[in-house]
């Protein structure tokens, strides 16, 4: 009778050669370290010359045939158990050495690490999605053609104010479809003194100042913007001071909370209006259709600071603008607004802000200018550095554009009033 028998390990399937015995014996698998209880054979009688103690030593034997190994590895049937105290297939014997990392540690690590990683990945994806979503009017002549012109403009109506020089003002409200960019605007129109025949006077378009170029601004209903508009009218030009879509509520001026709450919607309206280009286009339409004394061949635009940037954009995209005067304008918006465009909070709050600022920067439209320009800048301007104006001048010069550059001493505002506007009036009359 064969005193040995082959026994597979219930954990790793290593084949053990175990001595046959009438008693239950305990052996240890040399590969995985598990202890097995091997029941004895009550009908077995050990030979007299058999070294029973030596046979207690277990060692690997030849493996089962392939089909027998596959039967345990690739079926759902449980492998045979040897004795009632045999440990489960995936458990450790109390005496067996622990091998590897317990499963509960993996579970804890998964609960601690996986959620933050998933949140981080989701946050990054949401950030890039939010910072690039949203539609806007392309800042180009072709983009303007896709935005409809208001169906009906109101007439000038009654005189709002008469100045000592005889210039009169008229306040105009355009009440079109609120869902269409530029359809709801306000304009203050300045008419020079005297009687004028049809199409006899030039017209100057002036956007209001006071926007950081991420939202629009209304025309002041109190009429306190005359310093930058009245001189042109007194020089014999019709002036249209027009609003820009995306104005902030008056309550936002003294409340950061209201400002931040109102900014996303105001930005979207400003962006949909092409940074105010649609508003300027509609002002041109109003001048031609409703003010008979305006000469369509002599429509100009002017502006100071942020309004100067908007004047340059309008001149680059509206072919009916014949001359443009920009005083201390922000020429390079990408450099000027880098802090906003790189701020995660602003990029989440203002979708597509980085691309929009790049698209609305006058420096990026140099090749599109087709009319003569007057670029006025003070040497000591503390708002827009002189080097920005110089960089813009160099770009215009390399592109072969017709640009007159005027440099004077002083800071951001006063030189424009004292020297800039008189120079622009002369520039428009040439």
Secondary structure by P-SEA (a helix, b strand, c coil): cccbbbbcccccccccccccccbbbbbbccccbbbbbbbbccccccccccccccccbbbbcccccaaaaaaaccccccccccccccccccccccccccccccaaaaaaaaaccaaaaaaaaaaaaaaaaaacccccccccaaaaaaccccccccccccccccccccbbbbbbbbbcccccccccbbbbbbbcccccccccbbbbbbbbcccccccccccccccccccccaaaaaabbbbbbccccccccccccccaaaaaaacaaaaaaaaaaccaaaaaaaaaaaaacccccccccbbbbbbcaaaaaaaaaaaaccccccbbbbcccccccccccccccccaaaaaaccaaaaaaaaaccccccccccbbbbbbbbcccccccaaaaaaaaaaaaaaccbbbbbbbcccccccccccaaaaaaaaaac
